[in-house]
Amino acid sequence: MEKLYSLVIHPPETILTLVKSMKEELASKVGWFHSKNSVGHITICEFRATDAAIETIKNQISRLCDTLTPVEVYLNELGSFPNGAFFIAPDSDSKSNLKYIMKQFHKSLRIQNMLKSDNPHLSIARKLSPENLAQANHLFTSIDLNFVCDSVVLRKFDENIKQFFVTDTFDFKDNPQPKPIQGTLF
């Protein structure tokens, strides 16, 4: 049976705690909203996989992470999407670096029907009404966070609690990819 997984970037605990407090503060003003109980993350992709297939996928993730270099990420903008999402966004350099990392996974993972995210952001809320989105924009006017993105996290969806939980963390090891060596025959 296939289960739902997501591959994400998890900021450090200090940022996750701040995001949680922002979600709680917003909920105190507007009530419950989508993503209220979700742990802060930057989505790379979501997919379904069987227990047998997930092991192959984990190996693919691990091989790619072996070659990736950690990058500094600055989160210093607040934004929203027309669908009612309210989020923390990276600056332009960080966005470019994160997009590069995300695309490496999109290209390397051989997963059918993978839902790819190509716009890195840290969601505070989803599907807010226009009034609640205005409230979020009024409540939060500036942000200035940074962290080193040096790993990705694989999460599995728990059908009972309707939330993802971490199953594996894959560290970036900054090992250059081996280059093929052209030799001569004697």
N, C-alpha and C positions, 0 to 999 in steps of 0.2 A: 504494500500500500504506500502511495506517495504521501510525503509530508511536506509542509511549506517551510522554506528556509529563507533567510535573508543574510546577505553579506554586507557588513556595515563598518564604518569607522566610528569607534567609540572614543570620544575625548576623555581625558582623565577624570577621576572621581570629583575633583573640585568643580569642574565645569558641569558635570552631570548633576551635582547637588544644586548648583545655581539654576540650571534649567528646570529642575524639579520645583524649586521654590517659585520660579516665574510662572510655571503652570498652575501651582496652587494659588498664587496671588491672582492670576487671571480668573481661575475658577471661582474665587471668592466674589468676584465682580459680576461674572456672566453665567455662572453655573457650569454644569458638565459640558465638555466639548470633546470631539474626536482627538485622539492622541493624548488626552489628559494624563493617563496612567502609563504611557509609553516612556521608556528610558531614552534619554537624548541620544541621538545618533545621526550620522550622515549615511544615507543609503547608497550602496553601490548597485545592488541588484536583489531581486527576489526570484525564487524558482521553486519548483516541486521536484522531489527526488525520492527514490526508494531507499531503504536502508543499505542495500547493496551498492547503489549508484553513489550515495553520499561519500563513501570511502574513496572512490575514484576522484570525485570532486575535491575532497579535502587534499588529496595528493597534488592535484592541479594547483590549488590555492597555495599550498606549501612551496611548490617549485617556483611559482611566480614570486612569492614573498621573499624567497632566497635572493632574488635579483634586485628587489626594490630598495631605494634609498629613503630613509626618513626625511620628512620635510617639516619646516616650521609653518604653522597655520595661524593666521590672524583672523579672528571673527570680530568684525567691528561695524557691522551694518545690520539694521533690522529691516525686514521687508515682508511683502505679502504677495500672494498669487491671486488671480481672479476667482479661483475656486474656494477662497476663504481661508487659505493656509497663511499662518503668521510664523515667521522664522527668523533665525539669526544667520546672516550670510558672511562668507569670507571676503577679504579684500581681493582685489583683482589678481595679484601674484599668487595668493593662496588658492584662489579659485582655479587658476590655470594649473597649478601643481596638483590639486586634487582631481581635476578633470583628467589629467594625464594618468594618474594612478587608476582611476575608475575605468578609463578606456583600456588599460592593460588587462584588467579582469574581464571586461566585456569581450575583448579579442581572444583571450587565452582560454576561458572556460568554455567547454563544449557542452552546453546545456540547451536543450530545446525549450522554446517558450519562456525564455528568461526575460523578466521585466527589468529593463535597464534604466538607471537614473543617470542623467548626464548634467544635472544642475546641482552641484553640491550646496547643501544648506542643512541647518539644524532646526528641525521643526519644534515649535512651541505648541501650536494648535493647528488643527485641520478642520475644514468645512464650517468655519465661523460664518454667522450671518453678517451682512454688511454693518449692522449696528454693533455687533460684538467685535468685529474686526476694527472698527473705529475706536472702540473701548481699549483694545489691545494696543493700538498705535498711540493712544493717549497715555496709557499706563506705562509703557516702555518706550523711552525716547532715545536712549543711547546705550551702547554696549562696547566693551573693549576687552576681549579675551584672547589668549593665545595658548597653543600647545604644540608639541611635536607629534606629528602623525607618524608613528613607527610600527603600526600593526593594523590588522583588520580582524574583525570578529565575525564568526559564523553563529547565527541564531536560529533556533527552531521554534515554530509556532506551537503553543500549547492550546489545544482546542478547549480545554476545560476552563482556563482563566482568560482566554482570548488575548494573550500577550506572547511576545517572543521572549525566549531566555537563551543566554549564551551557552553554546556547546563547546566552542573552540576559539582560541586566540592564536593568530599567526603573526609572528614578528617579522619585520623587514630586516634582512641580513646584509644588504648592501654588497652582495657578491656579484662581481661582473659576470655576465654570461660568457661561457667559454666560446672563443672564436675558433672556427674550423682552421686547422693548420694545413696549408698546402705543402705537400712534400714532393720530393723527386724520387723517382725510382732509379736505382743504380744498375 
